[in-house]
Amino acid sequence: MGKRHVIETTEVDRATEEQFRDELQVAVQGFWDEPPAANGGPPDRTLVIDLRPVRFIDSSGIRSLVEAEQDMRQAGGRLEVLADAGIVRRTLQVCGLWEHLGGNGTEAS
């Protein structure tokens, strides 16, 4: 698994969309600002967004995730998500993003 960034926003909706988008942008930018792995092997180009603290996400949050994934892909990386079982994971599954974003998580909600 690549570098992990834990999202601090607990509810992602229209009121908190800007904060969530800013968190994602900081994570993406910080990912590329770090030096490559010291072990001499190829760098892991995967940024894992940890959504476990998030208890609700709506379409504005989905849009922000898609934009962050596109930014990572255009820069030659990959964005994945980590989420517990529950409404956030289910929302990502219903809109088809869970598998696309390499969804990972625990079975406990």
C-alpha positions as CSV (number, residue, x, y, z in Angstrom):
1,M,0.0,0.0,0.0
2,G,1.2,3.5,-0.8
3,K,1.4,6.7,1.3
4,R,-1.7,7.2,3.4
5,H,-3.5,10.4,4.1
6,V,-6.2,10.5,6.7
7,I,-9.2,12.8,5.9
8,E,-10.2,14.9,8.9
9,T,-13.6,16.0,7.6
10,T,-16.2,13.8,9.1
11,E,-19.2,14.8,6.9
12,V,-18.6,15.7,3.3
13,D,-21.5,17.6,1.7
14,R,-22.0,21.0,0.1
15,A,-21.2,22.8,3.3
16,T,-17.8,21.1,3.8
17,E,-16.9,20.4,0.1
18,E,-14.3,23.1,0.0
19,Q,-12.5,21.9,3.1
20,F,-12.6,18.3,1.7
21,R,-11.3,19.4,-1.7
22,D,-8.5,21.3,0.0
23,E,-7.5,18.3,2.1
24,L,-7.3,16.2,-1.0
25,Q,-5.3,18.8,-2.9
26,V,-2.8,19.1,0.0
27,A,-2.5,15.3,0.0
28,V,-1.9,15.1,-3.7
29,Q,0.6,17.9,-3.7
30,G,2.4,16.6,-0.6
31,F,2.6,13.2,-2.2
32,W,4.6,14.5,-5.2
33,D,6.7,16.8,-3.0
34,E,8.2,14.0,-1.0
35,P,11.5,12.5,-2.1
36,P,11.6,9.0,-3.6
37,A,11.9,5.9,-1.4
38,A,15.4,5.5,0.1
39,N,15.5,1.8,-0.5
40,G,16.6,2.3,-4.1
41,G,13.6,0.4,-5.5
42,P,10.9,2.0,-7.7
43,P,8.8,4.5,-5.8
44,D,5.3,3.5,-4.9
45,R,3.1,5.9,-6.8
46,T,-0.1,5.2,-4.9
47,L,-1.8,7.7,-2.6
48,V,-4.3,6.1,-0.3
49,I,-7.0,8.4,1.0
50,D,-8.2,7.1,4.3
51,L,-11.9,7.9,4.6
52,R,-12.5,5.9,7.8
53,P,-13.2,9.1,9.8
54,V,-15.8,10.2,7.2
55,R,-19.4,9.2,8.2
56,F,-21.2,10.8,5.2
57,I,-20.3,11.8,1.7
58,D,-22.5,13.2,-1.0
59,S,-22.1,14.0,-4.7
60,S,-19.9,17.0,-4.0
61,G,-17.4,14.8,-2.2
62,I,-17.6,12.2,-4.9
63,R,-16.7,14.9,-7.5
64,S,-13.7,16.0,-5.4
65,L,-12.5,12.4,-5.1
66,V,-12.8,12.0,-8.9
67,E,-10.9,15.2,-9.5
68,A,-8.1,14.1,-7.1
69,E,-7.9,10.7,-8.8
70,Q,-7.6,12.4,-12.2
71,D,-4.8,14.7,-10.9
72,M,-2.9,11.7,-9.6
73,R,-3.4,9.7,-12.8
74,Q,-2.3,12.7,-15.0
75,A,0.9,13.0,-12.9
76,G,1.6,9.2,-13.3
77,G,0.2,8.0,-10.0
78,R,-2.8,6.3,-8.6
79,L,-5.3,7.2,-5.9
80,E,-7.0,4.6,-3.8
81,V,-9.5,4.8,-0.9
82,L,-9.8,3.1,2.4
83,A,-13.1,3.0,4.2
84,D,-15.0,1.0,6.8
85,A,-18.2,-0.8,5.9
86,G,-21.0,1.7,6.1
87,I,-22.6,4.5,4.2
88,V,-19.4,6.0,2.7
89,R,-18.3,2.7,1.3
90,R,-21.8,1.9,0.1
91,T,-22.1,5.3,-1.6
92,L,-18.8,4.7,-3.5
93,Q,-19.9,1.2,-4.4
94,V,-23.3,2.4,-5.8
95,C,-21.7,5.0,-8.0
96,G,-19.1,2.6,-9.2
97,L,-16.1,4.3,-7.7
98,W,-15.2,1.7,-5.0
99,E,-13.6,-0.7,-7.4
100,H,-12.3,2.0,-9.7
101,L,-10.4,3.6,-6.7
102,G,-9.1,0.3,-5.5
103,G,-11.4,0.3,-2.5
104,N,-10.0,-1.2,0.6
105,G,-11.3,-1.4,4.1
106,T,-12.4,-3.4,7.1
107,E,-15.6,-5.3,7.5
108,A,-16.6,-3.7,10.7
109,S,-18.6,-0.5,10.5
